[in-house]
């Protein structure tokens, strides 16, 4: 039973890892909602900076928020 659970956990973690934006991804948001969410994460990012390696309109944020923004069609990769 524990082997089955281990495989399920590994599968879930693998799905999460492949579903995230890669570290350092910079995007530009067309939605004020995602800009507001990125702004609200600034306190979190100042405390736990290692978890905020992506950015929305120059604001450091979590890569999962960037992935959600891109997936919803509200963000595009920023020009470097």
LINZI-V686068 format. One record per residue. N is the residue number from 0. RES is the residue in one letter. D_CENTER is the distance of its C-alpha to the mean C-alpha in Angstrom with 2 decimals. Layout:
# LINZI-V686068
n-><N & N>
res-><RES & RES>
d_center-><D_CENTER & D_CENTER>
This chain:
# LINZI-V686068
n-><0 & 1 & 2 & 3 & 4 & 5 & 6 & 7 & 8 & 9 & 10 & 11 & 12 & 13 & 14 & 15 & 16 & 17 & 18 & 19 & 20 & 21 & 22 & 23 & 24 & 25 & 26 & 27 & 28 & 29 & 30 & 31 & 32 & 33 & 34 & 35 & 36 & 37 & 38 & 39 & 40 & 41 & 42 & 43 & 44 & 45 & 46 & 47 & 48 & 49 & 50 & 51 & 52 & 53 & 54 & 55 & 56 & 57 & 58 & 59 & 60 & 61 & 62 & 63 & 64 & 65 & 66 & 67 & 68 & 69 & 70 & 71 & 72 & 73 & 74 & 75 & 76 & 77 & 78 & 79>
res-><X & X & X & X & X & X & X & X & X & X & X & X & X & X & X & X & X & X & X & X & X & X & X & X & X & X & X & X & X & X & X & X & X & X & X & X & X & X & X & X & X & X & X & X & X & X & X & X & X & X & X & X & X & X & X & X & X & X & X & X & X & X & X & X & X & X & X & X & X & X & X & X & X & X & X & X & X & X & X & X>
d_center-><32.89 & 30.61 & 30.12 & 28.91 & 26.45 & 25.23 & 24.66 & 22.74 & 20.42 & 20.01 & 19.36 & 16.71 & 14.88 & 15.34 & 13.94 & 10.70 & 10.56 & 11.50 & 9.14 & 5.93 & 5.74 & 8.28 & 8.73 & 10.08 & 8.83 & 10.45 & 10.79 & 13.41 & 13.24 & 16.39 & 15.68 & 16.66 & 14.76 & 11.28 & 13.06 & 14.44 & 11.33 & 10.01 & 13.62 & 13.84 & 11.26 & 13.57 & 15.90 & 13.44 & 12.25 & 15.97 & 16.79 & 14.15 & 13.34 & 12.54 & 9.21 & 8.20 & 8.57 & 6.87 & 8.70 & 9.72 & 13.51 & 13.94 & 12.31 & 10.21 & 7.07 & 4.25 & 2.16 & 1.92 & 3.60 & 4.15 & 4.82 & 6.68 & 8.29 & 9.42 & 10.57 & 12.47 & 14.12 & 13.46 & 11.85 & 13.49 & 13.05 & 14.87 & 18.20 & 18.57>
